[in-house]
């Protein structure tokens, strides 16, 4: 059995994050449901998990704010013990053709999607290494290795996240800590609204995926059974990238 601690899912108020929180709670982890703005959805999810016998807490923090992330980890350490499962799911889009992207649109997406994962990972790794157990799962995207016009900033952040995943995985593999990524394709979430027109027809499975289908893969990578899986990127896209 892993040491006592908790699971933190960033951007967990809805979509893939919320489904992941449910999956980890079902595995017996106390779950920190992180959110930036949607407090109502986060608290509703916490109530749902508690009604099912789990332990959960809603935690407001913007992963783009280093001080807020530090305070989040300090609070969780005090109330639940170390973060031993970290799912970096928080993400945002600010689409536009590369020549039209302004500095703010570029910086916000990189800071949330990529630098946010760096901040949480850096704080989580110390306790994980001391415990000789840890699971980090980064939610990337098929847009990382596969071009999607109008999303240069988003693609750069997700490609960077895959590279970050591989490098950190190699650095900590000897200490019982695994670092992996999932790369969802077209999934029915708020984040994909407005970009799905006609895309489902190009998916071999001929449909969008669901947050629960992605969460099932994350749940496996976060489990003890996945102890020999590290540095991997698991594509969850109905065959789109094939």
N, C-alpha and C positions, 0 to 999 in steps of 0.2 A: 504493500500500500504506500502511496506517496505521503510525504510529510503533511502536516496540517497547514492549510493556507486557503487562498481563495482564487477565484477566476475573475479577471477583469475583461470586459468586452467594451471597446470604445465604439461610440456611435450606435448604441444598442437600443435606442428608443423604438425603432421600427425596422422593417425589412430584414436583411440578412443578419444584422446585429441582434435583433430581438429573437429571431429563430435560433441563433447560436446560444443566446442566454438560456433559452428553454432547453436546448440540447445539453448544455453543461450542467444546468440544474438537475436534469434527469440523471446525470452521472454522479450526483451527490456533492457537487461543488457549491459552496456559497458564492453567489454571483454578484459582482458589482456592475450595475447597469449604468454605464456612462452615457451622458447626453450633453449637448451644448445648449439647445434652446427648448426642446420639446419635453418639458417637465411632466406635463400631463400624461403623455404616452409612456414615459419611463416609469412613473409611479403606478400607472395601471398595470404595466408588465410586472413590476415588483409584487403587487397585490396578487396577481395571477400565480406567480411562482410560489408565493407563501401559501396560498390556498391549496396548492398541490403538495404541500409539505416541505418545500424548499426554503432556503435562506437567501435573501436578496436585499440589496439596497440600491437606491437611485443616487447617482453621483454626478453632479454638474461640474464639468470642466471642459474648457476648450483645449484640445490637444495642440493647437497652434500657440498656446501660451505656456511657456516653460514653467513659470511660477505656479500656474494653476495645476499643471501635471504633477509637480513636486508635492503640492499640498494634497492632491488626490492620493498619491501613494503613501504619504505620511498618515493620512486619516485611515486608509485601509489597513495599513500595518498595525495601527493602534487597535482597531475594532475587530479585524478578521485575521490578522497575521499576514505573512508575505503573499504577494501575488505570485502564484506558481503556474497559473495558466493565463496567458495574455493573448487576446485576439485583437489585433489592430485592424479594426473595421471602419473607423471614422473616415469619411471621404466626402469630397465635394467636386462639382463641375463648374466650369466657367468657359463654355465652348465658344469657339470662333476660329476662323482661319488664321494661320500663324502670323501673317502680316498685320492682322487686325487686333491681335491680342495686346492689351496694354500691360504695363508693368505690374499693376495690382492684380489683374486676372491671372497672370503667370505666378506671381509670388504666393497668392492665397492658396492656389491649388497645390503647389509644391509644398508649402508649409504645412498644410493640413494632411495631405495624403502620404507624404514621404517624411518630412521632418517630424511630424507628429509621432510616427512609428519609431523613429530614432529616439525621441525623448522618452517614450514609455519603455522601450526595450532597454535603454541604458539604465533606467531605474529598477527594472525588474530583474536584470541579470545578476546583480550582486547576491540577493537572497536565493535565487535559483541555484547559483553556483555553490553557495554554502550548503544548501540542502541536497545538492547533487540530484536534483530533479527539477525539471521545468519544461513547459511547452509554450512556444510562441508560434502563433499562426497569423500571417499577414494576408489580408484580403487584397489581392492584386486585381488583375483584369486581363482578359484576352487582348485588350487594346494595348497592353504593354508590348508584347512581341508582334502584334498584328496591327497594321496601320488602320486608323479610322479618321478620315479627313474631318477637320474642325475640332480635333481634340489633342492638339500638340502638347499642351500643358498637362492634361490628364494622362496621356500616353507616356510622357516623360516621367511623371510621378510614379506610375505603376511599373514601368520598366525599371526605374531606379529601385523600387521596392523589391522586385525580384532579385536584382543584384545584391541589395542589402541583405536579403534573406540568405542567399547562398554564402556570402562572406561571413556573416555572424555565425551561421551554422557550423562552418569549418572551425571557427575560433573556439567554440564551446562544446564541441561534440564529445570530448573526453570526459566531461563532467556531468553526463546524464541529462543534458539540456538539448532539446531538439528545436530547430527553427525551420519552419516550412511556410509555404504560401499556397493559397488557392487562387485560381484565376477564373472567376466566373465569366460567362458569356452574357447572353441576353437573359436577364432575370427580371421577373415582375416586381420591381420596386419603384419607389418615388424617384430614385436617382436616374433611372433609365427612361423616365417619361420624356417623350419628345424625340427619342432617337431610335425607336423600335419600328417605325413605319417601313414595311417591306423587308426588314431584317429577318424576321421569323421565317420568311420563305427561303432564305439562304442557309438556315440551320437544318442540317440533315434530319434532326429529330422532328422538324416541322412544328416546333412550338417553343415558347419561352420556358425557361426554368423557373422554379419556385425557390424562395428563400430557404425553405425546409430542406430542399435537396442540396443546397450549398452547405447549410448548417450540419447536415449529416456527415459530410466530408471533413468539415472542421472538427466535429466531435471525435471522429476517428483519429485525426492528427493530434488532438489534445489528449488522447487516451494513453494508458500504459501499454496497450497493444501496439502502438506506433513507435515504440522506443528505438527501433532501428531505421526509422524513416526520418531523415534530416537533410536539409538543403534542397528539398524537392519542391516542385511547383505542380500542384494537382489541378488540371484544367477541368472545369465543370461547365461545359458549353454545348451539350447536345451534338457534338461533332463539328462545330463551326470552324475550329482551328485545324481540323484534320485535312 
